[in-house]
Amino acid sequence: MGHIKRFINCIKIDATDSYAYCGTRTGDILEIYLDKANFKRVGPLNRIFTGGISTIIVQSANELMLGAGDGSVVKVSRKTMKIEEEAKVPGGVCALTQTSISMFIVSTRGTVFNVKHSDPLNKVEYFSSGHSQTIKQIAFPKGYSEVFATCSSGEIRVWSTRNQRELLRIELAKPGTSCNAIEFQSDGKLILSAWSDSKVRAFLPQSGKLAYSINESHKDGVEVTSIA
């Protein structure tokens, strides 16, 4: 590697077993010629991706697809190492995989996106979702089993039991704060939630808007861990 020093996050070898492409923590890729174990070049040209390159697909003899820690999904020419197309998803990209029809993108926020090979890369669409951290609690509205809610880390999600799809996501823009417990109000008009910052928050179950907040519901920084 000469003067180039890198931590390697991922490696993908092309279909001919001739070249290896290494995604680095720095945020670029290294091209290695395997037959002679030679380092060839760094790419893509004039671009470093924050959070590093986490996953690579060798899409064809001419193209690479990269996923980065800043949520970037990038198509790169193997011939020129120039970026041809680019898209962005929420969270970091932790996995890319493809079928004959489309490519799937998995983010660190527990969300899966897909884009058809026949569409531009920026036509990426939501496919499915789940929590990316431990689920603390699950709650059903009283006397109604068509939907339920879950809480995890800094978010609450409402799901359909009929098709197992996410209907609503409520995210708290306060890093390090965790939702520890949830409960539906008996008439189903509010989702009550207990948070690690000692606040009780109530949200509207259809829009996700904050209805009210009870500050310092427990003193001295005691975490609220259950609600009824």
Buried (B, 14 or more C-beta within 10 A) or exposed (E): EEEEEBEBBBEBBBEEEEBBBBBBBBBBBBBBEEEEEEEEEBBBEEBEBEBBBBBBBBBEEEBBBBBBBBBBBBBBBBEEBEBBBBBEBEBBBBBBEBEEEBBBBBBBBBBBBBBEEEEEBEEBEEBBBBBBEEEBBEBBBEEEEEBBBBBBBBBBBBBEEEEEEBBBEBBBEEEEBBBBBBBBBEEBEBBBBBBBBBBBBBBBBEEBEEBEEBEEBBEEEEEBBEBE
